[in-house]
Structure formats: structure tokens, C-alpha cells
Amino acid sequence: MTPCSLPPEMYKQLAVLILEDDPEQLSAIAGVVENQGLRAVTCDNPSKALRLMQRIPPIIAIIDRDMSRAGDHQHSSLDVLAALDRHHPTCTVFVFSNAINTLAEQAQVWTAHKSAILHEKRFGLDTLLRRLRQFIAPRVGDLEIRDGMIRSRLNGAVATHRVACSLMLAFPRAVTLTSGDQAKAARRFRDWLSENSRCVELLAKGSRLYELHVDETRLRALQLEDGEGV
């Protein structure tokens, strides 16, 4: 039984918003996203990103802070970050740029989006792509994300709801759910966990704040049973 599951064709709705004004980098990042079974929503300017995120809520956003090539005189990347923070709190946001080297520049980003993850371009595109691959396919206890879906490594059960995937991607951080429907989805995921995981549980922290918790004692016991680890 997988009460949190959607029909298989729906997992493509797990979208990654990519705002990048360099065509080669935009294509490279989109390729990694698509190879992991997620939908790449590509934007070469902030105005397009703001329009698309209204129709396609992202589960992850990768934002280039420097939009000097975009030619967009109406909106900036900070506007996109602020909109993500305000309207898509379950979305995990990466900011990838040369323009975040100083404390003042970092403060600008975190004023717009309080939990953005920074990645400096001076470390190279390859390091971002490697980090992104690891992030998109995480393991939490006896669960993993594969092809855009959460799978139980115990019994193969699948959960694909956006809220469930957001909680997995955010781990160990908490996620604020802003609607009653999202809170209901979180409770359904909690029920799914009780049937399909032996060491992961969903904790309600109050004010619609939820986070995943791994029982390390149970996880170690599972690893011993498995021999090579779950």
C-alpha cells in the first residue's frame, strides 16, 4: 500500500527551475536534471522564471545570481529568489554565481531567500553538477530518491508526492508547509513511512513545520542485518 503515491506518469511533474543566462551552462545543468528523471524548467532571464514558476511549482531551483547577459530590465535574480521564498517554501534553492564572494553579496541573497544554498562559480560547473547529482538522489535512512521518486529500500514501495520529495531533499532541515493540502500530504507521507520504513519518521514541529528524523539505532541495526548497509 502506498497512499502517498501518484500515478507513474505524474513524477515528471517534479520540476527543477533553472535560471542561467549562459546557454552552455543552462544546457549542462538541464541535462543532469533530466538524467535524474526530473523535469528541467529552463529560463534565461528572471521575468521568464517568475512566469513559469507560477504555472510549474519547482521542487528545486538553481539560480544564477548574475544576470548581466539576460537583458532583463524589469526583474532581477533577487526578485526570483524573493518569489521562491514567499510562494514556494518547500523548494530547495541553490544560488550559483561569481557574484556571491563577499559578505555583502551573500547578505543580499539571504535577505531575498533566507535558506538559499550558495555555490560559487569559481569552483567550476563540474563541482555544481556533481553536487546536484548527489542532492537529487539522496539517501535518508532506508529511503532513497531515484528517478524522481522516493523508494523504500526495504520493500520497494514508492512515494511520489511533491511534499514528500521536498522533505527528503531538505533533510535534515525542516520544511514549512503553507497550505492545508500540503499539511494533509505530509500526514499521508507519515502514514506511508510507518508502513515502509523502519528508521525514518516525520516529525511535526508546530506552525506547519515538518522535518524527517532518522533513528540512528534502528538504522545501525538495519545496516548490520544487511551486511553492507542499507
C-alpha positions in Angstrom: 0.0 0.0 0.0 1.4 3.4 -1.0 -1.2 6.1 0.0 1.3 8.9 -0.9 1.9 7.7 -4.4 0.8 9.3 -7.6 0.3 7.6 -11.0 3.8 6.8 -12.5 3.3 9.4 -15.3 3.0 12.2 -12.7 6.5 12.0 -11.3 7.7 14.1 -14.3 5.8 17.0 -12.6 8.7 17.1 -10.1 10.3 20.2 -11.6 13.6 21.9 -11.3 13.7 25.6 -12.1 17.0 26.7 -13.7 17.7 30.4 -14.2 21.0 30.8 -16.1 21.9 33.3 -18.8 24.8 31.3 -20.2 23.4 28.9 -22.8 26.1 26.2 -22.4 25.8 26.1 -18.6 22.0 26.1 -18.8 22.1 23.1 -21.1 24.6 21.2 -18.9 22.5 21.7 -15.8 19.3 20.8 -17.5 21.0 17.6 -18.8 21.9 16.5 -15.3 18.3 17.2 -14.1 16.7 15.3 -16.9 19.0 12.3 -16.5 17.8 12.0 -12.9 14.2 11.7 -14.0 13.1 15.2 -13.1 11.7 18.0 -15.4 14.1 20.8 -16.2 12.3 24.2 -16.5 14.9 26.4 -18.2 14.9 30.1 -18.1 17.5 32.6 -19.5 16.0 35.7 -17.8 14.3 36.4 -14.4 11.0 37.6 -16.0 10.5 34.2 -17.6 11.4 32.4 -14.4 8.8 34.4 -12.5 6.1 33.5 -15.1 7.0 29.8 -15.2 7.1 29.2 -11.5 3.5 30.4 -11.2 2.4 27.5 -13.5 5.0 24.9 -12.6 5.9 24.9 -8.9 9.5 23.8 -8.6 10.8 21.3 -6.0 14.4 22.6 -6.6 15.6 25.9 -8.1 19.1 26.6 -9.4 19.6 30.4 -9.7 22.5 32.3 -11.3 22.8 35.5 -9.3 24.5 37.4 -12.1 22.0 38.1 -15.0 24.3 40.5 -16.9 23.7 38.6 -20.2 19.9 38.3 -19.8 19.0 41.8 -20.9 16.1 41.8 -18.5 15.5 45.3 -17.2 12.2 44.5 -15.4 13.3 41.9 -12.9 16.5 40.5 -11.3 17.6 37.2 -9.8 16.8 38.7 -6.4 13.2 39.1 -7.4 13.1 35.4 -8.3 14.7 34.4 -5.0 12.2 36.5 -3.1 9.3 35.0 -5.0 10.6 31.5 -4.3 10.9 32.3 -0.6 7.4 33.8 -0.4 5.4 31.4 -2.6 7.4 28.1 -2.8 8.8 27.5 0.7 9.1 23.7 0.1 11.5 24.4 -2.8 15.2 23.9 -2.1 17.2 26.8 -3.7 20.8 26.8 -5.0 22.4 30.1 -5.9 25.3 29.5 -8.4 27.3 32.6 -9.2 30.5 34.7 -9.2 28.6 37.5 -7.5 28.4 35.9 -4.0 32.0 36.3 -3.0 31.6 39.0 -0.3 29.6 39.1 2.9 27.5 42.0 1.4 26.6 39.9 -1.7 25.7 36.9 0.4 23.6 39.1 2.7 21.7 40.3 -0.4 20.9 36.7 -1.3 19.8 35.6 2.2 17.7 38.7 2.5 15.8 37.7 -0.6 15.7 33.9 0.3 16.6 33.0 3.9 17.6 29.4 3.3 19.3 29.6 -0.2 22.4 27.3 -0.6 25.3 29.2 -2.1 27.8 27.7 -4.6 30.5 29.9 -6.1 31.2 29.6 -9.8 34.9 29.8 -9.2 34.7 26.2 -8.0 33.6 25.3 -11.6 30.5 24.0 -13.2 31.6 20.4 -12.8 31.5 20.7 -9.0 28.0 22.1 -9.1 26.8 19.3 -11.4 28.4 16.7 -9.1 26.8 18.3 -6.0 23.5 18.5 -7.9 23.6 14.8 -8.8 24.2 13.9 -5.1 21.5 16.2 -4.0 18.8 15.0 -6.4 19.4 11.3 -5.5 19.8 11.4 -1.7 19.5 8.6 0.8 17.8 9.2 4.1 17.9 6.1 6.4 16.3 3.2 4.4 14.8 5.6 1.8 16.3 6.9 -1.4 15.2 9.1 -4.3 15.6 7.5 -7.7 14.1 8.7 -11.0 12.3 11.5 -9.2 10.5 9.1 -6.7 11.1 8.1 -3.1 11.7 4.3 -2.8 11.8 2.2 0.3 14.9 0.1 0.2 13.1 -2.4 2.4 10.2 -3.4 0.2 10.4 -1.2 -3.0 7.3 0.8 -2.1 7.1 4.2 -3.9 6.0 7.7 -2.8 6.0 10.5 -5.4 4.1 13.4 -3.9 5.9 16.7 -4.2 5.7 17.4 -0.4 7.2 14.0 0.4 10.1 14.6 -2.1 10.6 18.1 -0.7 11.0 16.8 2.8 13.6 14.2 1.5 15.5 16.8 -0.4 15.5 19.2 2.5 16.8 16.7 5.1 18.0 17.4 7.8 16.4 20.8 7.5 12.7 21.4 8.4 10.2 22.5 5.8 7.3 25.0 6.3 4.1 23.9 4.6 1.9 26.8 3.8 -1.4 25.2 2.9 -3.8 22.7 4.4 -3.4 20.5 1.4 0.4 20.3 1.9 -0.1 19.5 5.6 -2.5 16.7 4.6 0.0 15.4 2.2 2.7 15.4 4.9 0.4 13.4 7.2 -0.2 10.9 4.4 3.6 10.6 3.9 3.9 10.0 7.7 1.4 7.1 7.3 3.4 5.8 4.4 6.6 5.9 6.4 5.0 3.9 9.2 4.4 1.1 6.7 7.5 1.3 4.6 10.4 2.5 6.7 11.9 1.1 9.9 14.1 4.0 10.8 12.6 7.2 9.3 9.7 9.2 10.8 8.1 12.6 10.1 8.0 15.0 13.0 5.6 17.9 13.2 7.4 20.8 14.9 4.3 23.1 15.1 3.2 26.0 12.9 3.1 23.7 9.9 6.8 23.0 10.3 7.8 19.4 9.5 11.1 17.5 9.3 12.3 14.0 8.8 14.1 12.2 11.6 16.3 9.1 11.3 16.5 6.8 14.3 20.3 6.0 14.2 20.0 3.0 16.5 17.4 1.4 14.2 19.5 2.4 11.1 22.6 0.7 12.5 20.6 -2.4 13.2 19.4 -2.4 9.6 22.9 -2.0 8.4 24.1 -5.0 10.5 21.2 -7.1 9.1 22.1 -6.0 5.5 25.8 -6.7 5.9 26.9 -3.9 3.6 24.5 -1.3 4.9 21.0 -0.3 3.8 
